[in-house]
């Protein structure tokens, strides 16, 4: 079997991950230093909390700094930041795809909605993929490009 042919690849970035990460780290270290100054015996605990929290914030900022969507002649694949978490949808299981909008209350990230799982980095535009076994929404600020790529991929897979 030949390797999959990439038809479309788009990486959507956001400045929010880095901005919120830096803000969170500043608050975390400020609280830790305040606690250490207030109570000398709190210093070792404050240092561990600040270092652990900093590592967690950096990992979350790296993870949710971007979202990539790739369409090849076999499937649609998407992932956040450094490659995890990720998901895929096989084209032979796809019934239809259409552009839609999410609500502000629908939020961002990865979570279950009334229309299926939502994978969204930012914005309200999305493409809904409805398949034989599941339905999901992929957030993108270029929904028409993604729909065109899916149509090309489905046509390529038939040829």
C-alpha positions as MATLAB code, in Angstrom:
seq = 'XXXXXXXXXXXXXXXXXXXXXXXXXXXXXXXXXXXXXXXXXXXXXXXXXXXXXXXXXXXXXXXXXXXXXXXXXXXXXXXXXXXXXXXXXXXXXXXXXXXXXXXXXXXXXXXXXXXXXXXXXXXXXXXXXXXXXXXXXXXXXXXXXXXXXXXXXXXXXXX';
ca = [
       0.000    0.000    0.000;
       1.373    3.421   -0.949;
       1.904    6.146    1.666;
      -0.945    8.653    2.093;
      -0.898   11.718   -0.155;
      -1.243   14.995    1.750;
      -3.877   17.238    0.196;
      -4.203   19.967    2.822;
      -2.342   21.078    5.930;
      -3.139   24.132    8.012;
      -1.676   25.206   11.337;
      -3.675   27.716   13.336;
      -1.824   29.479   16.131;
      -2.898   31.641   19.026;
      -1.050   34.067   21.298;
      -3.333   33.251   24.224;
      -1.371   30.211   25.387;
       1.869   32.132   25.866;
       0.154   35.210   27.327;
      -1.885   33.267   29.850;
       1.110   31.049   30.610;
       3.379   33.979   31.459;
       0.611   35.586   33.514;
      -0.017   32.350   35.386;
       3.673   31.858   36.131;
       4.008   35.428   37.452;
       1.006   34.949   39.746;
       2.240   31.534   40.887;
       5.730   32.763   41.788;
       4.333   35.931   43.428;
       2.129   33.863   45.713;
       5.002   31.449   46.458;
       7.386   34.304   47.328;
       4.761   36.034   49.445;
       4.171   32.773   51.310;
       7.899   32.230   51.819;
       8.409   35.766   53.110;
       5.436   35.425   55.463;
       6.607   32.135   56.904;
      10.219   30.886   56.645;
       9.155   27.269   57.081;
       6.845   27.530   54.054;
       9.747   28.163   51.633;
      10.516   24.516   50.637;
       6.842   23.792   49.990;
       6.352   27.076   48.106;
       9.354   26.313   45.896;
       8.046   22.842   45.003;
       4.581   24.208   44.231;
       6.006   27.042   42.106;
       8.335   24.753   40.116;
       5.667   22.081   39.597;
       3.071   24.675   38.644;
       5.497   26.331   36.229;
       6.174   23.009   34.491;
       2.438   22.314   34.229;
       1.707   25.794   32.823;
       4.541   25.495   30.265;
       3.238   22.094   29.093;
      -0.321   23.425   28.762;
       0.902   26.535   26.910;
       2.911   24.403   24.464;
       0.024   22.003   23.964;
      -2.604   24.652   23.283;
      -0.445   27.127   21.354;
      -1.543   25.744   17.975;
      -3.822   23.280   16.232;
      -2.934   21.542   12.972;
      -5.423   19.922   10.605;
      -4.133   17.619    7.879;
      -6.208   16.023    5.125;
      -4.774   13.175    3.087;
      -6.325   10.738    0.637;
      -7.331    8.378    3.482;
      -8.245   10.440    6.526;
      -8.487   13.761    8.302;
      -5.968   14.101   11.143;
      -5.688   16.894   13.703;
      -3.554   17.646   16.732;
      -2.750   20.339   19.228;
       0.672   21.923   19.748;
       3.396   19.338   20.117;
       1.317   16.473   18.699;
      -0.784   15.427   21.655;
      -3.704   15.204   21.998;
      -4.610   14.145   18.472;
      -7.470   12.579   16.584;
      -8.398   11.237   13.150;
     -11.451   10.564   11.004;
     -11.309    8.065    8.140;
     -12.739    9.309    4.856;
     -14.517    6.008    4.155;
     -16.596    6.587    7.313;
     -17.458   10.211    6.489;
     -21.094   10.771    5.501;
     -20.941   14.548    5.158;
     -19.055   17.666    6.200;
     -20.405   21.185    6.509;
     -19.370   24.585    7.823;
     -20.950   25.674   11.085;
     -20.409   28.023   13.977;
     -19.994   27.225   17.618;
     -21.272   29.464   20.371;
     -19.222   31.483   22.799;
     -20.593   29.197   25.510;
     -19.336   26.172   23.551;
     -15.845   27.326   24.415;
     -12.486   26.096   23.265;
     -10.355   23.046   23.878;
     -11.626   19.485   23.644;
     -15.011   18.590   25.063;
     -18.319   16.938   24.299;
     -21.131   19.127   22.937;
     -24.662   18.334   21.806;
     -23.326   17.987   18.216;
     -20.381   15.725   19.070;
     -16.833   16.280   20.261;
     -15.474   19.791   19.728;
     -11.765   20.325   19.034;
     -11.192   24.063   18.940;
      -8.249   26.364   19.540;
      -9.951   29.732   19.066;
     -12.801   31.408   17.254;
     -16.329   30.287   16.484;
     -15.968   28.840   12.961;
     -15.874   25.073   12.633;
     -16.427   22.189   10.250;
     -18.795   19.464   11.384;
     -17.820   15.954   10.345;
     -20.668   13.469   10.484;
     -19.787    9.836   10.073;
     -21.238    6.380   10.312;
     -20.262    6.034   13.967;
     -19.594    9.522   15.296;
     -19.890   13.229   14.780;
     -17.437   15.959   15.702;
     -16.560   19.606   15.151;
     -13.119   20.862   14.137;
     -12.564   24.516   14.890;
     -10.848   26.401   12.075;
     -10.682   29.988   10.895;
     -10.682   28.678    7.290;
     -13.733   26.376    7.071;
     -14.230   26.645    3.306;
     -10.606   25.660    2.592;
     -11.007   22.614    4.820;
     -14.293   21.616    3.141;
     -12.694   21.978   -0.316;
      -9.755   19.822    0.800;
     -12.105   17.150    2.141;
     -13.991   17.131   -1.172;
     -10.695   16.786   -3.104;
      -9.545   14.011   -0.782;
     -12.783   12.089   -1.190;
     -12.544   12.471   -4.973;
      -8.880   11.334   -4.910;
      -9.713    8.303   -2.777;
     -12.376    7.239   -5.306;
     -10.022    7.486   -8.276;
];
